[in-house]
Amino acid sequence: MKVHHFQALVLGALCLGAAVLAAVTYNHQQQLTGLLTAANNAPADPVPGLRRDLDAFGATLAALPSQVKVLGEHQRQQDATSATLSKKVDEVSASLKANGAVPPGPTKAELDELEQRLGNAETTIHTLEARPAAPSAQTQPAVPAKQTAKAEPPTPPFTLLGVETRGDVRFVSALPAGAHALSTVHLLQPGDSLNDWQLKAIRGNQAVFQVPGLGERSLSLP
């Protein structure tokens, strides 16, 4: 009876040990499975990614000086272009102001009036040309040619038509001798010349000319 009891005890102990071992093994297996699952679900090592990011950032920093140099050169070119454009704008503005100060050209009414005056002058010229020379009542004694040249003033090589005004500037309109077209009319300012007669001044109804070799001569304006 004692042997059978001992064997039963040993067998029970073995069964209990096997059960405990099985339980411990199962528990270890569960822990290992959990560790494997946790390892599989764990995020990847960030160190390689961080190294790549640092390398890219370092390359960007290394390229910045050259980019800054290029941008600085571009900015200098833009500044030079802006300065040139500003200078041209100033020149154009000054030119426009200078053009605005020039007296405007003749209006249509002024041209019509000038054409009418020219027509009247042509009529007068034709009348004078058609008029016969009057015979002298008495025979005058012969005068030496030199005295005649000194006594008789030279005939102007043009016909004065009047005074034209453009703003504050006055012009003398003159028709060259032998011309009849409106396009041949000259507008003279003091200092201008026509057929070697230089206009010196306009004084009231008189135009003062400088005649080569004869000094000044005043002509009446119509």
TIDO-609015 format. One record per residue (C-alpha): residue in three letters; chain; z, y, x. Coordinates in nm, 4 decimals. Each point is the difference from the previous one (the first is absolute). Example, Ala and Ser with C-alpha at 12.3 -4.5 7.8 and 13.67 -1.06 7.14 Angstrom:
pt residuo=ALA; cadena=A; zz=0.7800; yy=-0.4500; xx=1.2300;
pt residuo=SER; cadena=A; zz=-0.0660; yy=0.3440; xx=0.1370;
This chain:
pt residuo=MET; cadena=A; zz=0.0000; yy=0.0000; xx=0.0000;
pt residuo=LYS; cadena=A; zz=0.0759; yy=0.2353; xx=0.2838;
pt residuo=VAL; cadena=A; zz=-0.3366; yy=-0.0675; xx=0.1669;
pt residuo=HIS; cadena=A; zz=-0.1897; yy=0.0667; xx=-0.3140;
pt residuo=HIS; cadena=A; zz=0.2007; yy=0.3141; xx=-0.0557;
pt residuo=PHE; cadena=A; zz=-0.0696; yy=0.1188; xx=0.3539;
pt residuo=GLN; cadena=A; zz=-0.3696; yy=-0.0658; xx=-0.0357;
pt residuo=ALA; cadena=A; zz=-0.0036; yy=0.1928; xx=-0.3258;
pt residuo=LEU; cadena=A; zz=0.1731; yy=0.2870; xx=0.1691;
pt residuo=VAL; cadena=A; zz=-0.2479; yy=-0.0046; xx=0.2913;
pt residuo=LEU; cadena=A; zz=-0.2953; yy=-0.0218; xx=-0.2370;
pt residuo=GLY; cadena=A; zz=0.1395; yy=0.2860; xx=-0.2078;
pt residuo=ALA; cadena=A; zz=0.0528; yy=0.2061; xx=0.3143;
pt residuo=LEU; cadena=A; zz=-0.3558; yy=-0.0735; xx=0.1115;
pt residuo=CYS; cadena=A; zz=-0.1372; yy=0.0975; xx=-0.3390;
pt residuo=LEU; cadena=A; zz=0.2076; yy=0.3154; xx=0.0007;
pt residuo=GLY; cadena=A; zz=-0.1171; yy=0.0826; xx=0.3539;
pt residuo=ALA; cadena=A; zz=-0.3619; yy=-0.0626; xx=-0.0977;
pt residuo=ALA; cadena=A; zz=0.0411; yy=0.2227; xx=-0.3037;
pt residuo=VAL; cadena=A; zz=0.1584; yy=0.2746; xx=0.2098;
pt residuo=LEU; cadena=A; zz=-0.2722; yy=-0.0384; xx=0.2654;
pt residuo=ALA; cadena=A; zz=-0.2675; yy=0.0126; xx=-0.2671;
pt residuo=ALA; cadena=A; zz=0.1590; yy=0.3111; xx=-0.1462;
pt residuo=VAL; cadena=A; zz=0.0225; yy=0.1681; xx=0.3414;
pt residuo=THR; cadena=A; zz=-0.3590; yy=-0.1006; xx=0.0800;
pt residuo=TYR; cadena=A; zz=-0.1226; yy=0.1385; xx=-0.3303;
pt residuo=ASN; cadena=A; zz=0.1939; yy=0.3202; xx=0.0589;
pt residuo=HIS; cadena=A; zz=-0.1517; yy=0.0375; xx=0.3489;
pt residuo=GLN; cadena=A; zz=-0.3435; yy=-0.0714; xx=-0.1394;
pt residuo=GLN; cadena=A; zz=0.0471; yy=0.2710; xx=-0.2624;
pt residuo=GLN; cadena=A; zz=0.1155; yy=0.2481; xx=0.2655;
pt residuo=LEU; cadena=A; zz=-0.2982; yy=-0.0880; xx=0.2225;
pt residuo=THR; cadena=A; zz=-0.2374; yy=0.0447; xx=-0.2937;
pt residuo=GLY; cadena=A; zz=0.1575; yy=0.3399; xx=-0.0748;
pt residuo=LEU; cadena=A; zz=-0.0324; yy=0.1044; xx=0.3632;
pt residuo=LEU; cadena=A; zz=-0.3671; yy=-0.1039; xx=0.0089;
pt residuo=THR; cadena=A; zz=-0.0687; yy=0.1872; xx=-0.3220;
pt residuo=ALA; cadena=A; zz=0.1802; yy=0.3090; xx=0.1323;
pt residuo=ALA; cadena=A; zz=-0.1927; yy=-0.0261; xx=0.3255;
pt residuo=ASN; cadena=A; zz=-0.3303; yy=-0.0235; xx=-0.1847;
pt residuo=ASN; cadena=A; zz=0.0862; yy=0.2959; xx=-0.2220;
pt residuo=ALA; cadena=A; zz=0.1322; yy=0.2149; xx=0.2849;
pt residuo=PRO; cadena=A; zz=-0.2217; yy=0.3017; xx=0.0914;
pt residuo=ALA; cadena=A; zz=-0.2176; yy=-0.0203; xx=0.3063;
pt residuo=ASP; cadena=A; zz=0.1228; yy=0.1372; xx=0.3289;
pt residuo=PRO; cadena=A; zz=-0.0621; yy=0.3800; xx=-0.0132;
pt residuo=VAL; cadena=A; zz=-0.0035; yy=0.0406; xx=0.3773;
pt residuo=PRO; cadena=A; zz=-0.3739; yy=-0.0738; xx=0.0553;
pt residuo=GLY; cadena=A; zz=-0.0980; yy=0.2355; xx=-0.2836;
pt residuo=LEU; cadena=A; zz=0.2253; yy=0.2699; xx=0.1365;
pt residuo=ARG; cadena=A; zz=-0.1530; yy=-0.0450; xx=0.3435;
pt residuo=ARG; cadena=A; zz=-0.3502; yy=0.0358; xx=-0.1408;
pt residuo=ASP; cadena=A; zz=0.1039; yy=0.3154; xx=-0.1871;
pt residuo=LEU; cadena=A; zz=0.1578; yy=0.1431; xx=0.3152;
pt residuo=ASP; cadena=A; zz=-0.3134; yy=-0.0755; xx=0.2023;
pt residuo=ALA; cadena=A; zz=-0.2208; yy=0.1712; xx=-0.2617;
pt residuo=PHE; cadena=A; zz=0.2337; yy=0.2995; xx=-0.0115;
pt residuo=GLY; cadena=A; zz=-0.0057; yy=0.0216; xx=0.3807;
pt residuo=ALA; cadena=A; zz=-0.3812; yy=-0.0042; xx=-0.0011;
pt residuo=THR; cadena=A; zz=-0.0042; yy=0.2776; xx=-0.2606;
pt residuo=LEU; cadena=A; zz=0.2379; yy=0.2106; xx=0.2092;
pt residuo=ALA; cadena=A; zz=-0.2134; yy=-0.0576; xx=0.3086;
pt residuo=ALA; cadena=A; zz=-0.3103; yy=0.1247; xx=-0.1864;
pt residuo=LEU; cadena=A; zz=0.1697; yy=0.3137; xx=-0.1335;
pt residuo=PRO; cadena=A; zz=-0.0408; yy=0.2200; xx=0.3156;
pt residuo=SER; cadena=A; zz=-0.3785; yy=-0.0463; xx=0.0070;
pt residuo=GLN; cadena=A; zz=-0.0227; yy=0.0669; xx=-0.3736;
pt residuo=VAL; cadena=A; zz=0.2121; yy=0.3127; xx=0.0377;
pt residuo=LYS; cadena=A; zz=-0.2277; yy=0.1166; xx=0.2840;
pt residuo=VAL; cadena=A; zz=-0.3109; yy=-0.0548; xx=-0.2132;
pt residuo=LEU; cadena=A; zz=0.1567; yy=0.1856; xx=-0.2929;
pt residuo=GLY; cadena=A; zz=0.0974; yy=0.2890; xx=0.2291;
pt residuo=GLU; cadena=A; zz=-0.3558; yy=0.0291; xx=0.1322;
pt residuo=HIS; cadena=A; zz=-0.1365; yy=-0.0082; xx=-0.3546;
pt residuo=GLN; cadena=A; zz=0.2458; yy=0.2732; xx=-0.1005;
pt residuo=ARG; cadena=A; zz=-0.1108; yy=0.2170; xx=0.2940;
pt residuo=GLN; cadena=A; zz=-0.3636; yy=-0.0424; xx=-0.1028;
pt residuo=GLN; cadena=A; zz=0.0858; yy=0.0978; xx=-0.3566;
pt residuo=ASP; cadena=A; zz=0.1863; yy=0.3085; xx=0.1256;
pt residuo=ALA; cadena=A; zz=-0.3011; yy=0.1026; xx=0.2112;
pt residuo=THR; cadena=A; zz=-0.2352; yy=-0.0544; xx=-0.2948;
pt residuo=SER; cadena=A; zz=0.2268; yy=0.2014; xx=-0.2277;
pt residuo=ALA; cadena=A; zz=0.0121; yy=0.2846; xx=0.2532;
pt residuo=THR; cadena=A; zz=-0.3820; yy=0.0006; xx=0.0279;
pt residuo=LEU; cadena=A; zz=-0.0406; yy=0.0000; xx=-0.3787;
pt residuo=SER; cadena=A; zz=0.2535; yy=0.2815; xx=-0.0336;
pt residuo=LYS; cadena=A; zz=-0.1912; yy=0.2050; xx=0.2587;
pt residuo=LYS; cadena=A; zz=-0.3292; yy=-0.0583; xx=-0.1834;
pt residuo=VAL; cadena=A; zz=0.1600; yy=0.0973; xx=-0.3318;
pt residuo=ASP; cadena=A; zz=0.1260; yy=0.3232; xx=0.1580;
pt residuo=GLU; cadena=A; zz=-0.3474; yy=0.0728; xx=0.1402;
pt residuo=VAL; cadena=A; zz=-0.1643; yy=-0.0654; xx=-0.3390;
pt residuo=SER; cadena=A; zz=0.2602; yy=0.2181; xx=-0.1734;
pt residuo=ALA; cadena=A; zz=-0.0602; yy=0.2830; xx=0.2488;
pt residuo=SER; cadena=A; zz=-0.3756; yy=-0.0384; xx=-0.0460;
pt residuo=LEU; cadena=A; zz=0.0343; yy=0.0147; xx=-0.3779;
pt residuo=LYS; cadena=A; zz=0.2149; yy=0.3127; xx=0.0268;
pt residuo=ALA; cadena=A; zz=-0.2565; yy=0.1584; xx=0.2332;
pt residuo=ASN; cadena=A; zz=-0.2809; yy=-0.0876; xx=-0.2397;
pt residuo=GLY; cadena=A; zz=0.1999; yy=0.1477; xx=-0.2867;
pt residuo=ALA; cadena=A; zz=0.0269; yy=0.3283; xx=0.1931;
pt residuo=VAL; cadena=A; zz=-0.3796; yy=0.0294; xx=0.0368;
pt residuo=PRO; cadena=A; zz=-0.1503; yy=0.2327; xx=-0.2618;
pt residuo=PRO; cadena=A; zz=-0.1765; yy=-0.2002; xx=-0.2725;
pt residuo=GLY; cadena=A; zz=-0.3770; yy=0.0006; xx=-0.0176;
pt residuo=PRO; cadena=A; zz=-0.1954; yy=0.2277; xx=-0.2329;
pt residuo=THR; cadena=A; zz=0.0201; yy=-0.0764; xx=-0.3689;
pt residuo=LYS; cadena=A; zz=-0.3043; yy=-0.0414; xx=-0.2250;
pt residuo=ALA; cadena=A; zz=0.0514; yy=0.3452; xx=-0.1457;
pt residuo=GLU; cadena=A; zz=0.0094; yy=0.1521; xx=0.3477;
pt residuo=LEU; cadena=A; zz=-0.3151; yy=-0.1881; xx=0.0982;
pt residuo=ASP; cadena=A; zz=-0.1739; yy=0.1211; xx=-0.3166;
pt residuo=GLU; cadena=A; zz=0.1038; yy=0.3571; xx=0.0774;
pt residuo=LEU; cadena=A; zz=-0.1225; yy=-0.0365; xx=0.3578;
pt residuo=GLU; cadena=A; zz=-0.3303; yy=-0.1421; xx=-0.1221;
pt residuo=GLN; cadena=A; zz=-0.0377; yy=0.2929; xx=-0.2391;
pt residuo=ARG; cadena=A; zz=0.0680; yy=0.2453; xx=0.2828;
pt residuo=LEU; cadena=A; zz=-0.2516; yy=-0.1813; xx=0.2150;
pt residuo=GLY; cadena=A; zz=-0.2581; yy=0.0240; xx=-0.2780;
pt residuo=ASN; cadena=A; zz=0.0614; yy=0.3723; xx=-0.0277;
pt residuo=ALA; cadena=A; zz=-0.0298; yy=0.0349; xx=0.3767;
pt residuo=GLU; cadena=A; zz=-0.3298; yy=-0.1929; xx=-0.0028;
pt residuo=THR; cadena=A; zz=-0.1326; yy=0.2264; xx=-0.2754;
pt residuo=THR; cadena=A; zz=0.0980; yy=0.3047; xx=0.2021;
pt residuo=ILE; cadena=A; zz=-0.1645; yy=-0.1428; xx=0.3103;
pt residuo=HIS; cadena=A; zz=-0.3239; yy=-0.0749; xx=-0.1859;
pt residuo=THR; cadena=A; zz=0.0020; yy=0.3510; xx=-0.1494;
pt residuo=LEU; cadena=A; zz=0.0445; yy=0.1560; xx=0.3418;
pt residuo=GLU; cadena=A; zz=-0.2724; yy=-0.2154; xx=0.1485;
pt residuo=ALA; cadena=A; zz=-0.2430; yy=0.0920; xx=-0.2790;
pt residuo=ARG; cadena=A; zz=0.0710; yy=0.3750; xx=0.0211;
pt residuo=PRO; cadena=A; zz=-0.2724; yy=0.1858; xx=0.2010;
pt residuo=ALA; cadena=A; zz=0.1074; yy=0.2103; xx=0.2908;
pt residuo=ALA; cadena=A; zz=0.0089; yy=0.3728; xx=-0.0844;
pt residuo=PRO; cadena=A; zz=-0.2200; yy=0.2167; xx=0.2222;
pt residuo=SER; cadena=A; zz=0.1805; yy=0.2645; xx=0.1974;
pt residuo=ALA; cadena=A; zz=-0.0419; yy=0.3543; xx=-0.1282;
pt residuo=GLN; cadena=A; zz=-0.0240; yy=0.1473; xx=0.3426;
pt residuo=THR; cadena=A; zz=-0.1128; yy=-0.1376; xx=0.3242;
pt residuo=GLN; cadena=A; zz=0.3014; yy=-0.0481; xx=0.2151;
pt residuo=PRO; cadena=A; zz=-0.0242; yy=0.0523; xx=0.3712;
pt residuo=ALA; cadena=A; zz=-0.0216; yy=-0.3114; xx=0.2029;
pt residuo=VAL; cadena=A; zz=0.3352; yy=-0.1226; xx=0.1186;
pt residuo=PRO; cadena=A; zz=0.0318; yy=-0.2112; xx=0.3088;
pt residuo=ALA; cadena=A; zz=0.0640; yy=-0.3679; xx=-0.0709;
pt residuo=LYS; cadena=A; zz=0.3344; yy=0.0042; xx=0.1815;
pt residuo=GLN; cadena=A; zz=0.1246; yy=0.2936; xx=-0.2116;
pt residuo=THR; cadena=A; zz=-0.1161; yy=-0.1743; xx=-0.3201;
pt residuo=ALA; cadena=A; zz=0.1855; yy=-0.3160; xx=0.0939;
pt residuo=LYS; cadena=A; zz=0.3154; yy=0.2003; xx=0.0632;
pt residuo=ALA; cadena=A; zz=-0.0295; yy=0.2078; xx=-0.3157;
pt residuo=GLU; cadena=A; zz=-0.0731; yy=-0.2847; xx=-0.2427;
pt residuo=PRO; cadena=A; zz=0.2758; yy=-0.2613; xx=-0.0360;
pt residuo=PRO; cadena=A; zz=-0.1119; yy=-0.3627; xx=0.0146;
pt residuo=THR; cadena=A; zz=-0.0781; yy=-0.1713; xx=-0.3281;
pt residuo=PRO; cadena=A; zz=0.2461; yy=-0.2778; xx=-0.0835;
pt residuo=PRO; cadena=A; zz=-0.1630; yy=-0.3452; xx=0.0172;
pt residuo=PHE; cadena=A; zz=0.1457; yy=-0.0819; xx=-0.3414;
pt residuo=THR; cadena=A; zz=0.0779; yy=0.1454; xx=-0.3412;
pt residuo=LEU; cadena=A; zz=0.3620; yy=0.0354; xx=-0.1139;
pt residuo=LEU; cadena=A; zz=0.0587; yy=-0.1324; xx=-0.3509;
pt residuo=GLY; cadena=A; zz=0.3678; yy=0.0823; xx=-0.0461;
pt residuo=VAL; cadena=A; zz=0.3529; yy=-0.1239; xx=0.0632;
pt residuo=GLU; cadena=A; zz=0.1323; yy=-0.3375; xx=-0.1131;
pt residuo=THR; cadena=A; zz=0.3701; yy=-0.0870; xx=-0.0185;
pt residuo=ARG; cadena=A; zz=0.1436; yy=-0.3503; xx=0.0501;
pt residuo=GLY; cadena=A; zz=0.3740; yy=0.0139; xx=-0.0515;
pt residuo=ASP; cadena=A; zz=0.1214; yy=0.2667; xx=0.2424;
pt residuo=VAL; cadena=A; zz=-0.3103; yy=-0.0185; xx=0.2205;
pt residuo=ARG; cadena=A; zz=-0.2938; yy=0.2405; xx=-0.0428;
pt residuo=PHE; cadena=A; zz=-0.3555; yy=-0.0902; xx=0.0946;
pt residuo=VAL; cadena=A; zz=-0.3146; yy=0.2087; xx=0.0339;
pt residuo=SER; cadena=A; zz=-0.3031; yy=-0.1713; xx=-0.1548;
pt residuo=ALA; cadena=A; zz=-0.3189; yy=0.0682; xx=0.1964;
pt residuo=LEU; cadena=A; zz=-0.3615; yy=-0.1100; xx=-0.0487;
pt residuo=PRO; cadena=A; zz=-0.2007; yy=-0.0359; xx=0.3239;
pt residuo=ALA; cadena=A; zz=-0.3115; yy=0.2145; xx=0.0225;
pt residuo=GLY; cadena=A; zz=-0.3062; yy=-0.1703; xx=-0.1461;
pt residuo=ALA; cadena=A; zz=0.2072; yy=-0.2615; xx=-0.1877;
pt residuo=HIS; cadena=A; zz=0.0094; yy=-0.0238; xx=-0.3795;
pt residuo=ALA; cadena=A; zz=0.1741; yy=-0.3336; xx=-0.0765;
pt residuo=LEU; cadena=A; zz=0.3621; yy=-0.0165; xx=-0.1109;
pt residuo=SER; cadena=A; zz=0.0667; yy=-0.2721; xx=0.2562;
pt residuo=THR; cadena=A; zz=-0.0653; yy=0.2496; xx=0.2831;
pt residuo=VAL; cadena=A; zz=0.2807; yy=0.2377; xx=-0.1043;
pt residuo=HIS; cadena=A; zz=0.2730; yy=0.0250; xx=0.2661;
pt residuo=LEU; cadena=A; zz=0.3674; yy=0.0713; xx=-0.0705;
pt residuo=LEU; cadena=A; zz=0.1350; yy=0.1898; xx=0.3009;
pt residuo=GLN; cadena=A; zz=0.3609; yy=0.0501; xx=0.1025;
pt residuo=PRO; cadena=A; zz=0.1092; yy=0.2443; xx=0.2715;
pt residuo=GLY; cadena=A; zz=-0.1038; yy=-0.1647; xx=0.3258;
pt residuo=ASP; cadena=A; zz=-0.3102; yy=-0.1762; xx=-0.1472;
pt residuo=SER; cadena=A; zz=-0.3484; yy=0.0952; xx=0.1205;
pt residuo=LEU; cadena=A; zz=-0.3421; yy=0.0038; xx=-0.1651;
pt residuo=ASN; cadena=A; zz=-0.3100; yy=0.0680; xx=0.2086;
pt residuo=ASP; cadena=A; zz=0.2178; yy=0.1360; xx=0.2850;
pt residuo=TRP; cadena=A; zz=0.1787; yy=0.2472; xx=-0.2326;
pt residuo=GLN; cadena=A; zz=0.3698; yy=-0.0817; xx=0.0065;
pt residuo=LEU; cadena=A; zz=0.2181; yy=0.1005; xx=-0.2930;
pt residuo=LYS; cadena=A; zz=0.3035; yy=0.1857; xx=0.1367;
pt residuo=ALA; cadena=A; zz=0.1819; yy=0.1099; xx=-0.3184;
pt residuo=ILE; cadena=A; zz=-0.0290; yy=0.0622; xx=-0.3737;
pt residuo=ARG; cadena=A; zz=0.1311; yy=0.3460; xx=-0.0861;
pt residuo=GLY; cadena=A; zz=-0.0190; yy=0.0873; xx=-0.3668;
pt residuo=ASN; cadena=A; zz=-0.3709; yy=0.0160; xx=-0.0847;
pt residuo=GLN; cadena=A; zz=-0.1059; yy=-0.0052; xx=0.3654;
pt residuo=ALA; cadena=A; zz=-0.0809; yy=-0.2955; xx=0.2240;
pt residuo=VAL; cadena=A; zz=0.0378; yy=0.0784; xx=0.3695;
pt residuo=PHE; cadena=A; zz=-0.2289; yy=-0.1950; xx=0.2353;
pt residuo=GLN; cadena=A; zz=-0.0162; yy=-0.0200; xx=0.3770;
pt residuo=VAL; cadena=A; zz=-0.3656; yy=0.0464; xx=0.1005;
pt residuo=PRO; cadena=A; zz=-0.0993; yy=-0.1273; xx=0.3475;
pt residuo=GLY; cadena=A; zz=-0.0620; yy=0.2956; xx=0.2289;
pt residuo=LEU; cadena=A; zz=0.0676; yy=0.2581; xx=-0.2732;
pt residuo=GLY; cadena=A; zz=0.3701; yy=-0.0340; xx=-0.0785;
pt residuo=GLU; cadena=A; zz=0.1391; yy=-0.0022; xx=-0.3527;
pt residuo=ARG; cadena=A; zz=-0.1936; yy=0.0839; xx=-0.3132;
pt residuo=SER; cadena=A; zz=0.1345; yy=0.0342; xx=-0.3542;
pt residuo=LEU; cadena=A; zz=-0.2105; yy=-0.1198; xx=-0.2955;
pt residuo=SER; cadena=A; zz=0.0664; yy=0.0799; xx=-0.3627;
pt residuo=LEU; cadena=A; zz=0.0763; yy=-0.2903; xx=-0.2333;
pt residuo=PRO; cadena=A; zz=-0.1661; yy=-0.0107; xx=-0.3432;
